[in-house]
């Protein structure tokens, strides 16, 4: 049985994660080095785009991250803002960073590409934890 979570906070966290992705992978932040590190041109990436489906999946992935973060945070009571950020960082380090780093090393991905992608995950985890902690 899942612990009690604030589903509205989960939805808002998922939306925030999705919006963060739009900003993170835009020219304002990391689009230029990300495209270069992918080893493709912008035209190649656009030509391989599958319409809106990747965005739909990205949104639902953000919702999944937000929901699981809400569940994990329920196990760290009493919860305050700093503790929730620590939980988010530990979750990132133990799950997202470690597994994606090993994958990147074996696939030969550039370290900078891992840093951009994993940095997005770190900030996403923190955003979800902060929203869900403040919205209790």
C-alpha positions as CSV (number, residue, x, y, z in Angstrom):
1,X,0.0,0.0,0.0
2,X,1.4,3.4,-1.0
3,X,1.7,6.0,1.7
4,X,-0.4,9.1,1.7
5,X,0.9,11.7,-0.9
6,X,-0.4,15.1,-2.0
7,X,-1.3,14.2,-5.6
8,X,-1.7,17.9,-6.6
9,X,1.8,18.6,-5.4
10,X,3.0,15.6,-7.4
11,X,1.2,17.0,-10.5
12,X,2.7,20.4,-10.0
13,X,6.1,18.9,-9.4
14,X,5.8,16.8,-12.6
15,X,4.9,20.0,-14.6
16,X,7.8,21.8,-13.0
17,X,10.2,19.0,-14.0
18,X,8.8,19.0,-17.6
19,X,9.3,22.8,-17.8
20,X,12.8,22.5,-16.3
21,X,13.6,20.1,-19.1
22,X,12.4,22.6,-21.7
23,X,14.7,25.2,-20.1
24,X,17.6,22.9,-19.4
25,X,17.8,21.7,-23.0
26,X,17.2,25.1,-24.6
27,X,19.8,27.5,-25.9
28,X,19.5,29.5,-22.7
29,X,21.3,26.7,-20.8
30,X,22.7,23.6,-22.4
31,X,21.3,23.0,-25.9
32,X,24.5,24.0,-27.7
33,X,27.0,21.8,-25.8
34,X,24.4,19.0,-25.5
35,X,23.9,18.9,-29.3
36,X,27.7,19.0,-29.9
37,X,28.3,16.2,-27.3
38,X,25.6,14.1,-28.9
39,X,27.8,14.1,-32.0
40,X,24.9,15.2,-34.3
41,X,23.8,18.3,-35.9
42,X,20.6,20.2,-34.9
43,X,19.2,19.2,-38.3
44,X,19.9,15.5,-37.7
45,X,18.1,15.7,-34.3
46,X,15.1,17.5,-35.8
47,X,14.8,15.1,-38.6
48,X,14.7,12.1,-36.2
49,X,12.1,13.7,-34.0
50,X,9.0,11.6,-33.5
51,X,6.5,14.4,-33.2
52,X,4.9,15.1,-29.8
53,X,5.3,11.5,-28.4
54,X,8.7,12.0,-26.8
55,X,7.3,15.1,-25.0
56,X,4.3,13.1,-23.7
57,X,6.6,10.4,-22.4
58,X,9.0,13.0,-20.9
59,X,6.0,14.6,-19.0
60,X,4.9,11.2,-17.6
61,X,8.5,10.4,-16.6
62,X,8.5,13.7,-14.7
63,X,5.2,12.7,-13.0
64,X,6.8,9.3,-12.1
65,X,9.9,11.0,-10.6
66,X,7.6,13.4,-8.6
67,X,5.4,10.5,-7.3
68,X,8.3,8.4,-6.2
69,X,10.0,11.4,-4.6
70,X,6.8,12.0,-2.6
71,X,6.7,8.4,-1.5
72,X,10.3,8.4,-0.5
73,X,10.0,11.7,1.4
74,X,7.2,10.2,3.5
75,X,9.8,7.9,5.1
76,X,11.9,10.9,6.4
77,X,9.7,12.5,9.0
78,X,9.8,15.0,10.4
79,X,10.7,16.7,7.1
80,X,12.1,20.1,6.6
81,X,13.4,21.8,3.5
82,X,17.1,21.0,4.0
83,X,16.4,17.4,4.8
84,X,14.2,17.0,1.7
85,X,17.0,18.4,-0.5
86,X,19.5,15.9,1.2
87,X,17.1,13.1,0.4
88,X,16.8,14.2,-3.2
89,X,20.6,14.4,-3.6
90,X,21.1,11.0,-2.0
91,X,18.4,9.5,-4.3
92,X,20.1,11.1,-7.3
93,X,23.5,9.9,-6.2
94,X,22.5,6.4,-5.4
95,X,20.1,5.8,-8.3
96,X,20.2,8.2,-11.2
97,X,23.8,9.3,-11.1
98,X,25.4,6.0,-10.4
99,X,23.5,4.0,-12.9
100,X,23.7,6.6,-15.7
101,X,27.4,7.1,-15.1
102,X,28.1,3.4,-15.4
103,X,26.0,3.3,-18.6
104,X,27.8,6.3,-20.0
105,X,31.2,4.8,-19.3
106,X,30.4,1.5,-21.1
107,X,28.6,3.2,-24.0
108,X,31.5,5.6,-24.5
109,X,29.4,8.7,-24.0
110,X,31.4,11.9,-23.3
111,X,31.6,12.9,-19.7
112,X,30.2,16.3,-20.5
113,X,27.1,14.7,-21.9
114,X,26.6,12.7,-18.8
115,X,27.1,15.8,-16.7
116,X,24.4,17.7,-18.6
117,X,21.9,14.9,-18.5
118,X,22.6,13.9,-15.0
119,X,22.6,17.5,-13.8
120,X,19.1,17.8,-15.1
121,X,18.1,14.7,-13.1
122,X,19.7,16.2,-9.9
123,X,17.9,19.5,-10.3
124,X,14.6,17.6,-11.1
125,X,14.9,15.6,-7.9
126,X,15.5,18.7,-5.9
127,X,12.7,20.6,-7.5
128,X,10.2,17.8,-6.7
129,X,11.5,17.5,-3.2
130,X,11.2,21.2,-2.5
131,X,7.7,21.6,-4.0
132,X,6.4,18.5,-2.2
133,X,8.0,19.5,1.2
134,X,6.7,23.1,1.0
135,X,3.2,21.8,-0.1
136,X,2.4,19.6,2.9
